Protein backbone atom coordinates (compact mmCIF):
# COMPACT_ATOMS: atom_id res chain seq x y z
CA UNK A 1 0.00 0.00 0.00
CA UNK A 2 2.80 2.44 0.85
CA UNK A 3 5.28 1.08 -1.67
CA UNK A 4 7.94 3.65 -2.45
CA UNK A 5 7.16 5.71 0.69
CA UNK A 6 10.34 7.02 2.29
CA UNK A 7 9.88 8.44 5.82
CA UNK A 8 13.31 10.11 5.61
CA UNK A 9 12.27 12.03 2.52
CA UNK A 10 9.01 12.98 4.21
CA UNK A 11 10.88 14.38 7.22
CA UNK A 12 13.22 16.34 4.96
CA UNK A 13 10.27 17.74 3.02
CA UNK A 14 8.52 18.82 6.23
CA UNK A 15 11.65 20.66 7.32
CA UNK A 16 11.89 22.37 3.93
CA UNK A 17 8.22 23.35 4.14
CA UNK A 18 8.72 24.89 7.59
CA UNK A 19 11.69 26.90 6.35
CA UNK A 20 9.74 28.03 3.29
CA UNK A 21 6.75 29.02 5.48
CA UNK A 22 8.99 31.20 7.65
CA UNK A 23 10.45 32.82 4.55
CA UNK A 24 6.98 33.50 3.14
CA UNK A 25 5.83 35.05 6.44
CA UNK A 26 8.79 37.41 6.41
CA UNK A 27 8.22 38.36 2.77
CA UNK A 28 4.53 38.98 3.48
CA UNK A 29 5.41 41.98 5.59
CA UNK A 30 6.72 43.68 2.45
CA UNK A 31 3.60 43.07 0.32
CA UNK A 32 0.88 45.70 0.56
CA UNK A 33 -2.85 45.40 -0.16
CA UNK A 34 -5.22 48.36 -0.39
CA UNK A 35 -9.00 48.47 -0.42
CA UNK A 36 -11.29 51.44 -0.95
CA UNK A 37 -14.90 51.91 0.06
CA UNK A 38 -17.44 54.61 -0.71
CA UNK A 39 -15.78 55.56 -3.97
CA UNK A 40 -12.49 56.18 -2.21
CA UNK A 41 -13.84 58.02 0.84
CA UNK A 42 -12.14 55.36 2.96
CA UNK A 43 -8.95 53.56 2.00
CA UNK A 44 -7.14 51.00 4.12
CA UNK A 45 -3.74 49.47 3.42
CA UNK A 46 -2.40 46.37 5.13
CA UNK A 47 0.64 44.19 4.65
CA UNK A 48 0.53 40.49 3.83
CA UNK A 49 0.90 39.65 7.52
CA UNK A 50 -2.46 41.31 8.18
CA UNK A 51 -1.10 44.42 9.88
CA UNK A 52 -2.89 47.66 9.00
CA UNK A 53 -0.21 50.10 7.90
CA UNK A 54 -2.27 53.04 6.60
CA UNK A 55 -5.81 54.40 6.81
CA UNK A 56 -7.22 57.37 4.94
CA UNK A 57 -10.63 58.86 5.72
CA UNK A 58 -12.15 61.68 3.73
CA UNK A 59 -12.98 64.67 5.95
CA UNK A 60 -16.59 64.64 4.75
CA UNK A 61 -17.18 61.44 6.73
CA UNK A 62 -16.07 62.87 10.05
CA UNK A 63 -19.58 64.23 10.70
CA UNK A 64 -21.34 60.98 9.70
CA UNK A 65 -20.32 58.29 12.17
CA UNK A 66 -22.69 55.62 10.83
CA UNK A 67 -21.49 55.94 7.23
CA UNK A 68 -17.88 55.99 8.41
CA UNK A 69 -18.39 52.77 10.35
CA UNK A 70 -20.03 51.03 7.38
CA UNK A 71 -17.28 52.08 4.99
CA UNK A 72 -14.51 51.12 7.41
CA UNK A 73 -16.02 47.67 7.88
CA UNK A 74 -16.36 47.23 4.12
CA UNK A 75 -12.77 48.28 3.40
CA UNK A 76 -11.39 46.15 6.24
CA UNK A 77 -13.30 43.09 5.03
CA UNK A 78 -12.07 43.61 1.47
CA UNK A 79 -8.42 43.96 2.44
CA UNK A 80 -8.71 40.92 4.75
CA UNK A 81 -10.04 38.85 1.83
CA UNK A 82 -7.10 39.98 -0.32
CA UNK A 83 -4.63 38.93 2.37
CA UNK A 84 -6.29 35.53 2.84
CA UNK A 85 -6.34 34.86 -0.90
CA UNK A 86 -2.66 35.74 -1.08
CA UNK A 87 -1.88 33.36 1.79
CA UNK A 88 -3.81 30.55 0.10
CA UNK A 89 -2.04 31.18 -3.18
CA UNK A 90 1.37 31.11 -1.52
CA UNK A 91 0.52 27.93 0.41
CA UNK A 92 -0.54 26.20 -2.80
CA UNK A 93 2.65 27.37 -4.48
CA UNK A 94 4.70 26.06 -1.58
CA UNK A 95 3.07 22.64 -1.90
CA UNK A 96 3.66 22.47 -5.64
CA UNK A 97 6.12 19.85 -6.74
CA UNK A 98 6.37 18.11 -3.38
CA UNK A 99 5.45 14.43 -3.61
CA UNK A 100 6.45 12.25 -0.64
CA UNK A 101 5.51 9.11 -2.57
CA UNK A 102 7.77 9.69 -5.56
CA UNK A 103 10.44 7.11 -6.26
CA UNK A 104 13.90 8.55 -6.74
Residue frames relative to the residue before (quaternion, step in Angstrom):
aa qw qx qy qz dx dy dz
X 1.0000 0.0000 0.0000 0.0000 0.00 0.00 0.00
X 0.7846 0.2384 -0.1270 0.5581 3.59 0.94 -0.85
X 0.1634 0.8155 -0.5359 0.1451 3.55 1.07 0.72
X 0.8015 0.2548 -0.2120 0.4978 3.56 -0.87 0.94
X 0.5064 0.6447 -0.4216 0.3874 3.60 1.29 -0.05
X 0.0769 -0.7985 0.5970 -0.0001 3.56 -0.77 1.05
X 0.3462 -0.7714 0.4989 0.1903 3.60 -0.34 1.27
X 0.6026 0.5643 -0.3517 0.4413 3.61 1.10 -0.61
X 0.6572 0.4913 -0.2994 0.4869 3.55 1.01 -0.85
X 0.6275 0.5406 -0.3327 0.4509 3.57 1.04 -0.80
X 0.6519 0.5100 -0.3077 0.4694 3.59 0.95 -0.86
X 0.6462 0.5148 -0.3075 0.4720 3.57 0.98 -0.86
X 0.6595 0.5062 -0.3075 0.4630 3.58 0.96 -0.85
X 0.6365 0.5227 -0.3329 0.4591 3.59 1.00 -0.78
X 0.6363 0.5187 -0.3188 0.4738 3.57 1.01 -0.78
X 0.6495 0.5069 -0.3079 0.4758 3.58 0.97 -0.85
X 0.6459 0.5204 -0.3174 0.4597 3.58 1.00 -0.82
X 0.6440 0.5143 -0.3226 0.4655 3.60 0.98 -0.79
X 0.6471 0.5078 -0.3136 0.4744 3.58 0.97 -0.84
X 0.6621 0.5014 -0.3002 0.4691 3.57 0.95 -0.91
X 0.6312 0.5353 -0.3318 0.4526 3.62 1.00 -0.78
X 0.6433 0.5091 -0.3183 0.4751 3.59 0.99 -0.80
X 0.6447 0.5211 -0.3099 0.4656 3.56 0.99 -0.85
X 0.6570 0.5071 -0.3045 0.4674 3.58 0.94 -0.87
X 0.6361 0.5275 -0.3309 0.4556 3.61 0.98 -0.81
X 0.6628 0.4959 -0.3063 0.4701 3.57 0.97 -0.81
X 0.6587 0.5050 -0.3030 0.4683 3.58 0.97 -0.85
X 0.5976 0.6038 -0.3543 0.3908 3.58 1.07 -0.73
X 0.6052 0.5755 -0.3527 0.4221 3.56 1.11 -0.60
X 0.7027 0.4583 -0.2555 0.4804 3.58 1.22 -0.45
X 0.6020 0.5212 -0.3558 0.4892 3.59 1.32 0.00
X 0.1489 -0.8105 0.5633 0.0605 3.57 -0.84 0.97
X 0.1212 -0.7621 0.6342 0.0469 3.53 -1.14 0.82
X 0.0839 -0.7958 0.5990 0.0290 3.57 -0.94 0.90
X 0.0515 -0.7709 0.6344 0.0230 3.53 -1.14 0.74
X 0.1918 -0.7705 0.6011 0.0910 3.53 -1.08 0.84
X 0.0850 -0.7658 0.6350 0.0563 3.53 -1.23 0.56
X 0.8060 0.2591 -0.1927 0.4961 3.55 -1.19 0.54
X 0.6534 -0.5325 0.3152 0.4361 3.56 1.00 0.79
X 0.7305 -0.4205 0.2267 0.4880 3.56 1.12 0.60
X 0.4110 0.7103 -0.4778 0.3136 3.60 1.24 0.19
X 0.7557 0.1481 -0.0945 0.6309 3.55 1.23 -0.57
X 0.0355 0.7774 -0.6269 0.0369 3.55 -0.94 0.92
X 0.0694 -0.7903 0.6088 0.0067 3.54 -0.90 1.01
X 0.1150 -0.7762 0.6182 0.0452 3.54 -1.03 0.86
X 0.0128 -0.7839 0.6198 -0.0328 3.53 -0.96 0.98
X 0.4338 -0.6610 0.5283 0.3094 3.55 -1.21 0.38
X 0.7135 -0.4820 0.3171 0.3976 3.54 -1.32 0.22
X 0.6180 0.5247 -0.3429 0.4745 3.58 1.27 -0.25
X 0.5749 -0.6267 0.3615 0.3821 3.59 1.29 0.01
X 0.5083 0.6372 -0.4252 0.3934 3.58 1.26 0.21
X 0.3825 -0.6998 0.5524 0.2424 3.58 -0.84 0.99
X 0.1144 -0.8275 0.5487 0.0323 3.57 -0.71 1.07
X 0.7993 0.0385 -0.0393 0.5984 3.60 1.22 -0.25
X 0.0219 -0.7714 0.6358 -0.0128 3.53 -1.20 0.70
X 0.0455 -0.7896 0.6119 -0.0009 3.55 -0.82 1.05
X 0.0467 -0.7854 0.6170 -0.0175 3.55 -0.87 1.02
X 0.4272 -0.6943 0.5196 0.2558 3.54 -0.81 1.03
X 0.5754 -0.6321 0.4062 0.3230 3.58 -0.96 0.89
X 0.5974 0.5939 -0.3667 0.3948 3.59 1.09 -0.61
X 0.6610 0.5165 -0.3071 0.4494 3.60 1.17 -0.44
X 0.5187 0.6812 -0.4063 0.3192 3.57 1.19 -0.33
X 0.6867 0.4483 -0.2766 0.5010 3.60 1.20 -0.39
X 0.7226 0.3872 -0.2180 0.5294 3.60 1.28 -0.20
X 0.2131 -0.8387 0.4920 0.0949 3.53 0.31 1.34
X 0.6671 0.5186 -0.3190 0.4292 3.61 0.84 -0.90
X 0.6645 0.4832 -0.3034 0.4827 3.59 0.91 -0.87
X 0.6260 0.5413 -0.3296 0.4544 3.57 0.99 -0.83
X 0.6584 0.5075 -0.3128 0.4594 3.59 0.90 -0.88
X 0.6582 0.5149 -0.3069 0.4554 3.59 0.90 -0.92
X 0.6972 0.4705 -0.2763 0.4650 3.57 0.88 -0.93
X 0.6180 0.5317 -0.3429 0.4668 3.60 1.05 -0.68
X 0.6497 0.5100 -0.3131 0.4688 3.57 0.93 -0.92
X 0.6562 0.5194 -0.3104 0.4509 3.57 0.90 -0.90
X 0.6870 0.4750 -0.2858 0.4699 3.59 0.83 -0.96
X 0.6517 0.5096 -0.3213 0.4609 3.60 0.96 -0.82
X 0.6486 0.5064 -0.3234 0.4672 3.60 0.95 -0.80
X 0.6568 0.5167 -0.3146 0.4503 3.59 0.95 -0.84
X 0.6901 0.4598 -0.2970 0.4735 3.59 0.85 -0.88
X 0.6063 0.5447 -0.3522 0.4601 3.61 1.09 -0.63
X 0.6362 0.5182 -0.3225 0.4719 3.60 1.00 -0.80
X 0.6338 0.5302 -0.3301 0.4564 3.60 0.98 -0.81
X 0.6619 0.5088 -0.2984 0.4626 3.57 0.93 -0.92
X 0.6674 0.5007 -0.3019 0.4612 3.59 0.92 -0.89
X 0.6434 0.5108 -0.3237 0.4695 3.59 0.96 -0.80
X 0.6349 0.5201 -0.3243 0.4704 3.57 1.02 -0.77
X 0.6494 0.5111 -0.3208 0.4627 3.59 0.95 -0.83
X 0.6470 0.5136 -0.3194 0.4643 3.59 0.96 -0.85
X 0.6515 0.5249 -0.3075 0.4532 3.54 0.94 -0.92
X 0.6804 0.4774 -0.2933 0.4723 3.58 0.93 -0.87
X 0.6282 0.5275 -0.3408 0.4594 3.60 1.03 -0.71
X 0.6547 0.4967 -0.3156 0.4743 3.58 0.97 -0.82
X 0.6439 0.5198 -0.3182 0.4626 3.57 1.03 -0.75
X 0.6355 0.5322 -0.3173 0.4607 3.54 1.08 -0.78
X 0.6871 0.4819 -0.2816 0.4653 3.59 1.04 -0.74
X 0.5209 0.6728 -0.4010 0.3394 3.57 1.18 -0.49
X 0.8324 0.2382 -0.1762 0.4683 3.52 -0.97 0.88
X 0.6241 0.5217 -0.3593 0.4574 3.59 1.21 -0.08
X 0.0952 0.7892 -0.5965 0.1111 3.58 -0.58 1.16
X 0.2716 -0.8063 0.5038 0.1490 3.59 -0.24 1.26
X 0.6867 0.4925 -0.2800 0.4556 3.59 1.23 -0.32
X 0.4524 0.7002 -0.4442 0.3282 3.56 1.29 0.06
X 0.3554 -0.7087 0.5690 0.2181 3.55 -1.07 0.76
X 0.0378 0.7876 -0.6136 0.0413 3.55 -0.85 0.97
